[in-house]
Amino acid sequence: MNIKNLSLLSAVVALLVLTGARCSFYAKSGTSSTEKEEENRSTLIVVISDGRLIDGPVEGVRYVSGALSGITGAGGEFQYEVDNDIRFFIGDIALGEATRGKAVITPVDLVTGGTLDTPAVINIARLLQSLDSIPGDDKISIPARLRSAAVRSNQTVASSIQFLDFADDTVFVNSASQLVATLTASYPFTAVLVDAERAREHLSESLKQLGNELHH
């Protein structure tokens, strides 16, 4: 790496330290030692930041952003590559669409042009709330055993996962009802698919609380 690139890299690192962000470095290099090729060598900087998945904090959802992946924490925490997309999953169930990583993501962000009146947004919230293993607290908890069962190789849910369509209310209710009944069978209570109005109220209240947090 030449002096110019080293100086630029040092400046970027200093800025990241000041803002609290983190970064990873990937060096590209060739086999030639010529001065020209040395000039063309570069270092790819991947900036990593923190976010939260919110409908109330959502714990236990898998996320993937570039080379990063993990499970959301107790406060809905996840990490993402800045300027890259992120996707969320429960087992093999994709929650909506890929969205650009940012500090707070809600079901509204997982649907293009989503609002509280978008059926797909509300249906994502319905599924999350219905799979909550500890109802009544201020967050949604998805246990590891449920994630492990929510896979296409599990024949009891494979068809429901395949045909799950958040944008089609009728198809969604049929598939999601079966998923909830099967995946929550080990819960110490009988879980059912949360109705749309209740899910909308829950999500709306979560967004209001989030707004209050951001303004304090």
N, C-alpha and C positions, 0 to 999 in steps of 0.2 A: 504493500500500500504506500503511495507516495505521500509527500508532506501535505499537499493540498487536500487529499482525501482524508488524511489523518486529522487535519485541523477541522474539517467539516464534521467528521465523526465525533470529535471531542466536543464541538459546539452542540451537536444534537444530544449527546449524553448529558451535558450540563443542563440543557433545557428540560430533559426528561426528569432529572433529579429534582429540579425546582418545582415541577408540576406534579410530582409524585407518581408518574407513570413508570412502567418498566419496559425493557426492550430485550430482544434477542438479536444476535448477530450471526449472519451466515456469510462466510467468505467464499467468493468465487475465485478460482485460480486455474491457470493452465499449466502446461508442462514446459512451455518455452520460457527462456530467461531474457528475451530481447527487451530492450528499453520500451519499445512501442507497446508490446503486449503487457508489460508491467504497468504502463499508463492506463490500459483498458481494464485492468482488474478492478473489481468493485466489491463493496461490502453491502449486503442487503440488510437493512435494519427493520425488524418487525416490532412495532410498538404494541405493548399489551396493556389493557386497561380493565377496570372492574365494572360490573353492572349488577343489576338485580332484576329478577323475573317476578312480576307483581300481579296477583289477583288476591290481595293479601300476599305476603311472601310465599313463594312456591318452592318448596323443598323437595328434592329427589327426582328432578327432571334432568335428563342427559342433554348436554349441549355440545355443539361442534362449531368452531370458528377457525377456519384455516387449519393449522397444525395443532390447535388447542382443542381439548375435549375434557369433559368432566361431568360432575353431577352438581346441580345447584344446592347451595348450603341452606342452613336453617333460616337465614334471612333472604333467601332467593338469590344468593350471590353466585355470580359466574364471572369468568374471564373471557375477553374477546380480543381479537387482533383489530387494532384501530384501522378504520377504512376497509374492513373486510366484513363479509356477511356472517351471520350466526343462525343456526337452526336448533330447534328443541325437539326432543323425542321422549316418549315413554315406551321403552322397549323399541319395537319396530313401528310404533305409531308416531308419525310426524305431526307435530302440532303446528298447523298452518304452513306458512311459507318462510323461506329464508328472508331475513331482514338485516339491514345494516346494524352492526353492533353499536350500542350506546349505553349510557349510564342506567337507564330504566327502560325495560321492555314489558309490555302488557299484551294480553290477547288482541287488543286493537292494532298493535304493530305487526301482528303475525298474519294479517290479511291486507292485501293491497287496497288502499283507500278505505280502510276499516274505520267504523264508528260504532257507537253503542247500539245503533240501529241496523248494523250489518249482521245477517243471520250467522255467517261463518264465525264472526267474532264471538257472538253469544254462545254458539255451540262448542267452541274451544273452551270457553269458561265453564260451560255445563259439564264437559267431560272432566276437566281438572277438579272442579268442586265435588263431583260425584265420586271420584276415586280417592278423596281425602280420607286418610286412615284415622284422623283424630278430629272429627267434626266438633265445632263449638269453640275452638280456639281462634286466634287471629291469623292463622296461616293455613296453607294447604300442604299436607305431607303425603308424599308418594313413596311407599316403602320399597326396599330393594327387591323383595320377593315378588312384588307386583311387576316391577320392571322386567324381571327375569321371565315372568310368565307371559308378558305381552309381546310375544314374538311369533313370527309367521310359522316357525317350526312347531309351535304348539297348536295341534290340530283343533283344539277346543275353541280357539279364538282366531285361527288363520283366516277364515272366511269373513269374519266381522272386521278384521283389520284391512283386508283387501278391499272391501266395499264401503268402508267408512268415508263419508263425504260431508265435510263440515258445511258446505254451501247448500246442500239439499236437505231440508228439514226432515222430510219423510224417510229418506235413506239413512240420514244420520241417526234418527231416533231408533230405527230398527237395529242398526249395527251397534250403536253406543249402549243401548239397553242390554244387549247380550254381553258386551265387553264388561260393563259394570257388574252385572250379576256374576259372571265367571271370575273376573279378576279379584273381586272383593269377597269371595266365598269364605276366606279364612278370617275376615274381620269379625270382631265380637258383636256386630250389629248387622242388620240387613240394609245394605246400601241400595239405593235406587237412583235412576237418572234424574238429576235436578231439573225442574222445569225451567223454561226459558225466562219467565218473568223473575223468578227468584235468582237465577244466575245473573241476569242483567242488573238487578238491584245490588247484588254482592259486588259485581265488578264496578258499578257506578260508585258505590261507597268506597271501594279501594282506591279509585282514581281521585275521589275527593280528599281522602286522607293523604294520598301522595301529594296532591297539590298543596295541602296545608304544610306538609313537611318541607317542600321545596321553597315555601315562602317564609319559613321561620329560620 
